[in-house]
C-alpha cells in the first residue's frame, strides 16, 4: 500500500507518462456525516483496487459550504481530480465555460444511456449532447422519519401520514418532546417546504410552480394551502435548537423528537445508530400522502486536467462509480437508491425498498436543484429560513414573496 | 492650496523650461523603488474596486460576463428583506460596538493607569481574547450562550428553573449576542491603545491639574481626552473597519440565524457571490457597502485633513 503510494507520487512528480498508469486523484465532496463517510469509504476502496489512489478531499459543513470552495478551486486554476455536485444546475456554468471534461467515451463504452434510470439523471449531466458527470446515487427529499419511541412515550399511535403527525403534535409537546426536528441551516427548511408542495399539493402543482415557474399558481389558493401547512410545520418545529441536519436526525434517533422531514440520506444515520426500520423508527415516503419521489442526487464531475495519467484515472473513477457492485455497496451505506435498476438490493432495508419500489414504478419528479438555478434556490432559502424563524411573518406575506421569486426565477 | 499664500513660495524661482525635469527626477531612486507599490495599489486596490463596480451592473452569474442590465441588481438588492435586515443589524452592531468598545476600553485603560499592582498580568488577560480569531471567539460564545450547556443551563441547574437567557436563539436580540462576543474580543486592543495614549501624556500635566485642584475625572474628560485625539482617531479607524467587515463572528455563532435575524452585509455578499452563484448581485451589495463607507469617510476626511491645512 505504502510502496504503491510512494510509486504513484514518484511517478507523478517525475511526470513519466508511461510509468504513471496509476495516479492519485483528489476527490472533493461534502459526504461527512457518519453514514455518508462510510459510503465514501466503499467508493474509495473500490477505486484504490483499480491501482489508482483515492485522495480524500472531504469538506466539512454542508453543500453550501463546500461548493464555493470547489468552484473557486476550479475557476482559480487549481482543479481537483474529481468533485461532487448535486445533479442539476450547480455546475452548469462551469460546464458551459469549458472547465469540465466530457465523459462521452466512458459513457458509450458502459452504455450509460441504457442502464441509468431514470433518464432525467443523465439528462441533467448532459450539455449540448455531451455527458459531463457520472451520477452516483438517487436521493429524494420526500421522507418523514418518525421515532417510534417518542410516540410511545406520548401515548399516541405512530402517524401514518403528515396530517396525523400534525394532529399528534400537541400530545408530543405535552410529553415534553420536540414534535418536529429542524436544523437551523437554510437548506433544511427549504427542502422541507418543497416536500410539502409535492406531498400535499401533488405532482402537478409542483411541476407548475417549479418547472413552468408559473407566478399565478404560486400566488394561488392551492399554494396558500401549502403555506398554511408550512405554518403548522413552523409551530411544530419551534424550539429545536440544533444547526446541522444530522443533529436534528439524532434527536429523532434518540427519541427526543417525534419526527423530521429530511431526505433519504437520513437513513444512513439510523443505520449507523443500529436502528431497525419499522421497529425503532418509521419512514413515510411522500409524507404518507403523495407517493412520488424527486430523483435528485449526487454526481461526480471531472475538471479538465493537463496530466494525462490523471485524466486516465478520471475515466477509471467514472467507470468505478457506475459499476454495479460499487453501486450496491455505496448506496446501502448511504441509504440512497442506486442509479441503475439492474442491481440486486436484497440487503436493503424496508425503507430503502419502499423508495426503490416507488422509483421503479416511475412515480418520480425532477428535483428542484435540477429545475431552478442556484440563485433562485438561495432566494427561496432566504425566504423560508426567515419564515420559519420569525413567527410574525404570516403565511400570506410569505406567499406573496414566494410568488415574486417564482416570477423572476430561471 | 498653499500656493495662494504668498509667503509660502518665496524661494521658488520663476518657472523655467529646465525647472520641470528637475522636479520629476528629484529623488529618482526612491521614486523607482516606490513604483511597484504604486502599481500594486493602483491595479489591485483601485483597479479591483472599479472592476467590481462596473460588473455590478451586469447579470454575471457564476463567472463574470459583460452583459449590462442597468440598475437591475440594485433594485433587487433593495427589494430583498434579507439585505434590509443586514443593514439594520450592521447599524445596531456598529453604533453599539463603537460606543461600548471606546467607553469600556478607555475606562479599563484609565483604571490600569492608576499604577496598580500586577498591571502587566491584567493587561495580558484583557488583551488575550484579541489573540483569538473571530471563528474561535464565535464558537466559544456560541457555547456560552447555548441555552442547554451555557449560562442558562448553569443558572437553571442552580435552582432558578425559569431563568431564560438565549440570545442566539431569539431573533429579536440575536445581534446583541453577537455584539457581546465582538466586544469581548475587541475591547482589549482598544484598552491597550488607550493605555499607550495615556502613558504618552506628560506627567507635568497631571501635576498641574493636581495643583489647581481639578478632580481626576474632570482632568480625564477635559484635558487628557482632547490631548489623546490621534489615539482616538487610530482606534476609531480600527473599530470602524472591524464593524464593516463583520462576517466570521456571525458565521461561527449563528450562521445568520435564527432565520435571517443576524445576517450582515458582508455575509450577503459572500452568500450571493458563491452560494447563489450570482456574482452580479454580490458585486452590487459590495458596491453598496463601499458607498456607505465612502459616505461616512469622505466628509470626515475632508473636515479632518482639509481643516488642518486651513488652520
HADDOCK unambig.tbl for C-alpha pairs under 7 A between the chains (distance, minus, plus):
assign (segid A and resid 64 and name CA) (segid B and resid 275 and name CA) 5.87 0.50 0.50
assign (segid A and resid 68 and name CA) (segid B and resid 274 and name CA) 5.08 0.50 0.50
assign (segid A and resid 68 and name CA) (segid B and resid 275 and name CA) 6.13 0.50 0.50
assign (segid A and resid 93 and name CA) (segid B and resid 62 and name CA) 6.32 0.50 0.50
assign (segid A and resid 184 and name CA) (segid B and resid 257 and name CA) 6.87 0.50 0.50
assign (segid A and resid 184 and name CA) (segid B and resid 258 and name CA) 6.71 0.50 0.50
assign (segid A and resid 374 and name CA) (segid B and resid 276 and name CA) 4.91 0.50 0.50
assign (segid A and resid 374 and name CA) (segid B and resid 277 and name CA) 6.30 0.50 0.50
assign (segid A and resid 375 and name CA) (segid B and resid 276 and name CA) 4.18 0.50 0.50
assign (segid A and resid 375 and name CA) (segid B and resid 277 and name CA) 6.08 0.50 0.50
assign (segid A and resid 375 and name CA) (segid B and resid 278 and name CA) 6.14 0.50 0.50
assign (segid A and resid 378 and name CA) (segid B and resid 276 and name CA) 5.42 0.50 0.50
assign (segid A and resid 382 and name CA) (segid B and resid 260 and name CA) 6.91 0.50 0.50
assign (segid A and resid 385 and name CA) (segid B and resid 259 and name CA) 4.25 0.50 0.50
assign (segid A and resid 385 and name CA) (segid B and resid 260 and name CA) 6.49 0.50 0.50
assign (segid A and resid 386 and name CA) (segid B and resid 259 and name CA) 4.15 0.50 0.50
assign (segid A and resid 386 and name CA) (segid B and resid 260 and name CA) 5.18 0.50 0.50
assign (segid A and resid 388 and name CA) (segid B and resid 259 and name CA) 6.55 0.50 0.50
assign (segid A and resid 389 and name CA) (segid B and resid 258 and name CA) 5.47 0.50 0.50
assign (segid A and resid 389 and name CA) (segid B and resid 259 and name CA) 4.60 0.50 0.50
assign (segid A and resid 390 and name CA) (segid B and resid 259 and name CA) 6.92 0.50 0.50
